């Protein structure tokens, strides 16, 4: 029969748990006392806590009573809910506040070859493989889901074989896209027709006079617009025959003389002409 502890006896069970069935287990799950006379209230899920004299009474084990877990040692852990440790899509991080990460919180991997600062609209490997010829007064929209959060102050585009000439307006804008596909202008350049896209096979970095703030995971569209005699051809991914499948990849809005402040989803005509852009930062 199990013997109750006597005054002055040292409790060596290390905070052992009891099951409510007359058995006390140690931290490794081995029964160390069988047929114990449990104190009243020592139900399943409780812990037997020893006082300075070795007397065992029902109690609750706090975090301070358990050893801290490490990557190689078992112990108490706390799920990390710190917002700063929750990284955007495509970025893996274990966190920096000493709490265990939730294995169910998984970010998708992106093949866009992420920029050191900023991000590309499309995968950089394929994003410059083709060219999209602009049409005068036709706003060309290239959609993407932001992989990072930040406030962009500039955007880079690259011309291919055809340079612009005889333009009276040229600008780049960024639109936020709501759940219904409606667009709202969130950032843009000035009219740059005198200097933008005027040479072929040339990169152009354009300053955003109205900066564009993006949030990782949100849906956006970059709009390019040229008005005049000969609009340019800009680098972008090759034409995609699946452009009509949701979500939209690219679209056009006709009859635009300047960047519109908003565009209703019904006004966008889906197509497969996409323009690559590198936004920074």
C-alpha positions as CSV (number, residue, x, y, z in Angstrom):
1,X,0.0,0.0,0.0
2,X,1.3,3.5,-0.9
3,X,2.7,5.5,2.0
4,X,1.7,9.1,2.5
5,X,4.6,11.6,2.8
6,X,5.7,12.5,6.3
7,X,6.7,15.9,7.5
8,X,10.2,16.8,6.2
9,X,10.0,14.3,3.4
10,X,11.3,15.6,0.1
11,X,8.8,15.2,-2.8
12,X,10.9,13.7,-5.6
13,X,8.1,13.3,-8.2
14,X,8.9,16.6,-9.8
15,X,5.4,17.9,-10.2
16,X,4.0,14.4,-11.2
17,X,0.5,14.3,-12.6
18,X,-2.3,12.1,-11.2
19,X,-5.2,10.7,-13.2
20,X,-8.0,10.5,-10.7
21,X,-7.8,6.7,-10.7
22,X,-5.4,6.2,-7.8
23,X,-2.2,6.3,-10.0
24,X,0.5,9.0,-10.0
25,X,2.7,9.2,-13.1
26,X,6.1,10.9,-13.4
27,X,7.0,13.3,-16.3
28,X,7.9,10.3,-18.5
29,X,4.5,8.7,-18.0
30,X,5.7,6.0,-15.7
31,X,3.5,5.0,-12.7
32,X,5.3,5.9,-9.5
33,X,2.5,5.5,-7.0
34,X,-0.3,3.0,-7.4
35,X,-3.3,2.9,-5.1
36,X,-2.6,6.3,-3.7
37,X,-5.1,7.9,-1.3
38,X,-5.9,10.9,-3.4
39,X,-6.9,14.1,-1.5
40,X,-10.4,15.4,-2.0
41,X,-10.7,17.4,-5.2
42,X,-7.7,15.8,-7.0
43,X,-9.6,15.0,-10.2
44,X,-8.3,14.1,-13.6
45,X,-6.2,16.9,-15.1
46,X,-5.1,18.3,-11.8
47,X,-1.6,18.4,-10.5
48,X,-0.3,17.3,-7.1
49,X,1.7,20.2,-5.7
50,X,4.2,19.6,-2.8
51,X,4.7,22.1,0.0
52,X,7.9,22.6,1.9
53,X,7.2,19.6,4.1
54,X,6.5,17.2,1.2
55,X,2.7,17.2,1.6
56,X,0.8,16.8,-1.7
57,X,-2.3,18.8,-2.4
58,X,-4.4,19.3,-5.6
59,X,-3.2,22.4,-7.5
60,X,-2.4,24.0,-10.8
61,X,1.0,23.9,-12.5
62,X,1.9,27.3,-13.9
63,X,4.3,28.1,-16.7
64,X,7.0,29.0,-14.1
65,X,6.7,25.4,-12.7
66,X,7.7,23.8,-16.0
67,X,11.1,23.9,-17.8
68,X,11.2,26.0,-20.9
69,X,11.3,24.1,-24.2
70,X,14.1,24.5,-26.7
71,X,14.7,22.9,-30.1
72,X,16.3,19.9,-28.4
73,X,14.7,19.9,-24.9
74,X,11.1,19.1,-24.0
75,X,9.3,21.6,-21.9
76,X,6.6,24.3,-21.7
77,X,5.9,26.3,-24.9
78,X,3.7,29.3,-25.7
79,X,2.3,29.8,-29.2
80,X,3.7,32.9,-30.8
81,X,1.0,35.5,-31.6
82,X,3.3,38.4,-32.1
83,X,2.3,40.2,-35.3
84,X,5.9,41.2,-36.1
85,X,6.8,37.5,-36.4
86,X,4.0,36.7,-38.9
87,X,5.8,37.2,-42.2
88,X,4.1,37.8,-45.6
89,X,3.7,35.2,-48.3
90,X,6.9,33.7,-49.6
91,X,9.0,34.6,-46.5
92,X,9.8,32.0,-43.9
93,X,10.7,33.1,-40.4
94,X,10.8,31.3,-37.0
95,X,10.1,34.5,-35.1
96,X,12.3,36.3,-32.6
97,X,10.5,36.3,-29.3
98,X,11.3,32.8,-28.1
99,X,7.9,31.3,-28.7
100,X,7.1,28.3,-30.8
101,X,5.6,28.8,-34.2
102,X,2.2,27.4,-35.1
103,X,2.8,24.6,-37.6
104,X,-0.6,25.3,-39.2
105,X,0.5,28.8,-40.1
106,X,2.1,28.2,-43.4
107,X,3.0,30.9,-46.1
108,X,3.0,29.9,-49.8
109,X,6.3,30.0,-51.6
110,X,6.6,32.4,-54.5
111,X,8.8,31.7,-57.6
112,X,9.0,35.5,-58.4
113,X,12.7,35.6,-57.3
114,X,11.9,38.2,-54.7
115,X,13.7,41.5,-55.0
116,X,15.9,42.6,-52.2
117,X,13.7,45.7,-51.8
118,X,10.2,46.1,-53.3
119,X,8.6,43.5,-55.6
120,X,7.9,42.6,-59.2
121,X,4.4,42.5,-60.6
122,X,5.1,39.1,-62.3
123,X,7.7,36.4,-62.0
124,X,11.0,38.0,-62.9
125,X,12.2,34.9,-64.8
126,X,9.3,35.0,-67.2
127,X,8.2,38.6,-66.7
128,X,10.4,40.0,-69.5
129,X,10.1,37.3,-72.0
130,X,7.7,39.1,-74.3
131,X,6.3,42.5,-75.3
132,X,2.9,44.1,-75.0
133,X,2.2,46.9,-77.5
134,X,0.2,49.7,-76.0
135,X,-2.7,51.3,-77.9
136,X,-3.5,55.0,-77.7
137,X,-6.1,55.8,-75.0
138,X,-6.3,52.1,-74.0
139,X,-5.5,51.7,-70.3
140,X,-3.7,48.4,-69.9
141,X,-4.1,46.8,-66.4
142,X,-1.7,44.1,-65.1
143,X,-3.1,42.4,-61.9
144,X,-1.2,40.8,-59.1
145,X,-1.5,39.8,-55.4
146,X,1.1,41.6,-53.3
147,X,3.7,39.4,-51.7
148,X,5.1,42.1,-49.5
149,X,3.9,45.2,-47.6
150,X,5.4,48.6,-48.2
151,X,5.1,52.1,-49.7
152,X,6.4,52.3,-53.2
153,X,8.0,55.5,-54.4
154,X,9.0,54.4,-57.9
155,X,8.3,51.8,-60.6
156,X,10.6,50.4,-63.4
157,X,9.3,49.4,-66.8
158,X,11.3,48.4,-69.9
159,X,10.6,49.1,-73.6
160,X,11.3,46.4,-76.2
161,X,11.4,47.0,-80.0
162,X,9.1,49.9,-80.4
163,X,9.8,53.3,-78.7
164,X,7.1,55.9,-78.1
165,X,6.8,58.9,-80.4
166,X,4.3,61.7,-80.8
167,X,2.7,61.1,-77.4
168,X,0.7,63.8,-75.6
169,X,0.2,61.8,-72.4
170,X,2.1,58.9,-70.7
171,X,1.7,57.7,-67.1
172,X,1.7,54.7,-64.8
173,X,-0.8,54.2,-62.0
174,X,-1.5,51.6,-59.3
175,X,-5.0,50.5,-58.4
176,X,-6.4,48.7,-55.4
177,X,-8.9,46.1,-56.3
178,X,-11.9,45.3,-54.1
179,X,-13.8,42.0,-53.7
180,X,-16.0,42.8,-56.7
181,X,-13.1,43.7,-59.0
182,X,-13.7,47.5,-58.9
183,X,-10.5,49.6,-59.0
184,X,-9.5,52.7,-57.2
185,X,-6.4,54.7,-58.0
186,X,-3.9,54.4,-55.1
187,X,-0.7,55.9,-56.5
188,X,0.6,57.3,-59.8
189,X,3.3,59.1,-61.7
190,X,2.8,62.5,-63.3
191,X,2.3,62.8,-67.1
192,X,5.8,61.8,-68.4
193,X,5.1,61.8,-72.2
194,X,8.2,63.9,-73.0
195,X,10.6,61.5,-71.3
196,X,9.0,58.1,-70.7
197,X,9.4,55.1,-73.2
198,X,11.0,57.3,-75.8
199,X,13.9,54.8,-76.6
200,X,13.6,51.1,-77.5
201,X,15.0,48.4,-75.3
202,X,15.5,50.8,-72.4
203,X,14.7,50.6,-68.7
204,X,12.8,53.5,-67.2
205,X,12.5,54.2,-63.5
206,X,9.6,56.6,-62.9
207,X,8.9,58.4,-59.6
208,X,5.4,58.1,-58.1
209,X,4.2,61.6,-57.2
210,X,1.5,59.9,-55.3
211,X,3.1,57.0,-53.4
212,X,1.5,53.6,-53.4
213,X,1.0,51.7,-50.2
214,X,0.5,47.9,-50.7
215,X,-0.5,45.2,-48.1
216,X,0.7,41.7,-48.5
217,X,-2.1,39.4,-49.7
218,X,-4.2,42.2,-51.2
219,X,-5.1,42.4,-54.9
220,X,-3.8,45.3,-57.0
221,X,-3.4,46.3,-60.7
222,X,-0.7,48.4,-62.4
223,X,-2.2,50.5,-65.2
224,X,-0.1,51.9,-68.0
225,X,-1.5,54.5,-70.4
226,X,-0.1,56.2,-73.5
227,X,-2.0,58.7,-75.7
228,X,-0.6,59.8,-79.1
229,X,0.7,58.7,-82.4
230,X,3.0,55.8,-81.6
231,X,2.6,54.1,-78.2
232,X,5.5,51.9,-77.1
233,X,5.9,48.2,-76.6
234,X,6.7,47.2,-73.0
235,X,8.2,44.0,-71.6
236,X,6.0,41.6,-69.9
237,X,5.1,37.9,-69.6
238,X,4.1,36.0,-72.7
239,X,0.4,36.0,-73.6
240,X,-1.7,33.7,-71.5
241,X,-4.5,31.7,-73.1
242,X,-6.1,31.2,-69.8
243,X,-6.7,34.9,-69.2
244,X,-10.5,34.5,-68.9
245,X,-10.2,32.2,-65.8
246,X,-10.7,33.9,-62.5
247,X,-8.9,35.8,-61.0
248,X,-8.3,38.2,-63.8
249,X,-4.6,38.5,-65.0
250,X,-4.9,41.5,-67.3
251,X,-7.5,43.8,-68.8
252,X,-8.0,47.0,-70.8
253,X,-10.3,50.0,-70.4
254,X,-10.9,52.0,-73.6
255,X,-11.4,55.7,-74.2
256,X,-9.0,57.1,-71.5
257,X,-7.1,60.4,-72.0
258,X,-5.7,60.3,-68.5
259,X,-5.5,57.8,-65.6
260,X,-9.0,57.3,-64.3
261,X,-9.6,57.8,-60.6
262,X,-11.7,54.6,-60.5
263,X,-12.8,51.9,-62.8
264,X,-15.9,49.7,-62.4
265,X,-15.3,46.0,-62.9
266,X,-17.9,46.0,-65.7
267,X,-15.7,48.4,-67.7
268,X,-12.7,46.1,-67.7
269,X,-12.2,43.8,-70.8
270,X,-10.0,40.8,-69.8
271,X,-7.1,40.1,-72.2
272,X,-3.7,38.5,-72.2
273,X,-1.4,41.5,-72.7
274,X,0.5,42.0,-69.4
275,X,3.2,44.5,-68.6
276,X,6.1,43.8,-66.1
277,X,6.8,46.4,-63.4
278,X,9.3,46.5,-60.6
279,X,8.1,48.6,-57.7
280,X,10.5,50.0,-55.1
281,X,10.7,49.8,-52.2
